[in-house]
């Protein structure tokens, strides 16, 4: 079964969940605003894709950070530390199956290729 990580009120997460439901793809949802996300899980994702893909620098949370804090995020370790504290900075949704990262973000064409629909 797929596990969708995100925030339920995020428009992009809602679109992705809607797409999965429409195509009858079973999934569990992990709300990392309520449940958090471990540095170990973030590290696992970073081992499967670049941390720069996971860290959302276009969002409000990143933009509200002090420039000195932003400037310190130059390594995977620093990015993981920041994303574990500020889960809103993780690009959404992140979808995995059996600990394997399947996708980050939502793109309908890409979803069709990945999930075979």
Secondary structure as GFF3:
##gff-version 3
##sequence-region A 1 117
A	DSSP	beta_strand	2	6	.	.	.	ID=ss1
A	DSSP	alpha_helix	11	22	.	.	.	ID=ss2
A	DSSP	beta_strand	27	31	.	.	.	ID=ss3
A	DSSP	alpha_helix	39	48	.	.	.	ID=ss4
A	DSSP	alpha_helix	51	54	.	.	.	ID=ss5
A	DSSP	alpha_helix	60	64	.	.	.	ID=ss6
A	DSSP	alpha_helix	67	71	.	.	.	ID=ss7
A	DSSP	alpha_helix	76	85	.	.	.	ID=ss8
A	DSSP	three_ten_helix	87	89	.	.	.	ID=ss9
A	DSSP	beta_strand	94	97	.	.	.	ID=ss10
A	DSSP	beta_strand	100	104	.	.	.	ID=ss11
A	DSSP	alpha_helix	108	114	.	.	.	ID=ss12
###
